[in-house]
Amino acid sequence: MRRLLLLISIFTFTLFGCASKKANKSIALFIPGICDNSPVYQMLRDGVEASVNEYNQKNDVKVKLFVMEAGTNQAEWSSQLTALTASNEYDVIISSNPSLPDLVIPILKKFPKQKYILLDASAEGNPNIYTVCYNQYEQAYVTGYIGGLFSKSHKLALIAAQEYPVMNEVIAPYFEKGAKAANNLSSVEFRVVGNWYDATKGAELSDAVIKAGVDVILPICGGASQGVITSCKEKGAYITWFDDDGFSKAPGVIISSSTMAQEKMSREITDKYLNDQVEWGKAAMVGIKEGYINFVQDNPLYISTVDQSIRDKMAALIEDIKTGNVTIK
Ligand code: RBF
């Protein structure tokens, strides 16, 4: 009798255990850095949270969301991700940046059940990973194009936080390509801060290139961009902004914003996950045509800062990319 009771209780526990595990989905959001001053991460967080909140309002069985800001010490990310995975608490781990596939693929060898959704990254064919990357060939090219049209000295600069394959092989070369297509006299200086937070270093690098004649700068350096903004304001140079709509950060100084729809994408992919619709193993790429890269043209600060003749050329370029008349990559 005792044995029978024990068997029944084990059976019931197993049944309930499985049922509750299945019904209560839990998500970990791993921010590889900090949200503050990094629009890609803030948009990621906003999108995932919006999806989970909406789901929880509509459903009795609630989804659990744990957000982990991993901080700026990249050497710790792998062990932090391993610990998150090993906890076995989360059905999926969502994150964003191009370095993540190389971090999670070795972890999967030990923990082959974990699922990962990685945005702003690319890895095809692994049944545990789904990736979406934005067409940064287009994003960088249109940014360079307006920089090339706008610059009076024909000297531009890209101030990057660090070097990484997408920076070296996509963003920097296509920013330069765009600038040269707009005006073949254009040249681009490349400078590296060394981290994603040092605004003082950002300002120093910016001051130095402006002194050498640069009048348009693209900062891709997280919190260090704040220093570039201060420098450009003081020295009368201009900024092409990347990732979100940055016009209000420095009216009259920011001449463009080439955005990625990371909030929309992260909301949509979390919705898909919660409805069991993720196409695991796939690597998507989305750009201007698909509506996930946008060159902001309707912000009044764009209209008041940039001459009509340049805005007309930009409108024509964006339209050509949309219709397929022009292919960047
Ligand atoms: N972008 C940010 O805005 N903030 C960051 O802290 C940040 N950290 C990154 C760390 C690594 C290792 C890599 C490869 C990229 C990082 N990015 C960061 C860049 C981001 O993925 C993207 O390339 C840029 O935001 C341009 O769209």
Boltz pocket constraint, residues with backbone or C-beta under 6 A from the ligand:
constraints:
  - pocket:
      binder: B
      contacts: [[A, 32], [A, 33], [A, 34], [A, 37], [A, 38], [A, 39], [A, 40], [A, 41], [A, 74], [A, 96], [A, 97], [A, 98], [A, 99], [A, 120], [A, 164], [A, 166], [A, 196], [A, 220], [A, 221], [A, 222], [A, 242], [A, 243]]
      max_distance: 6.0
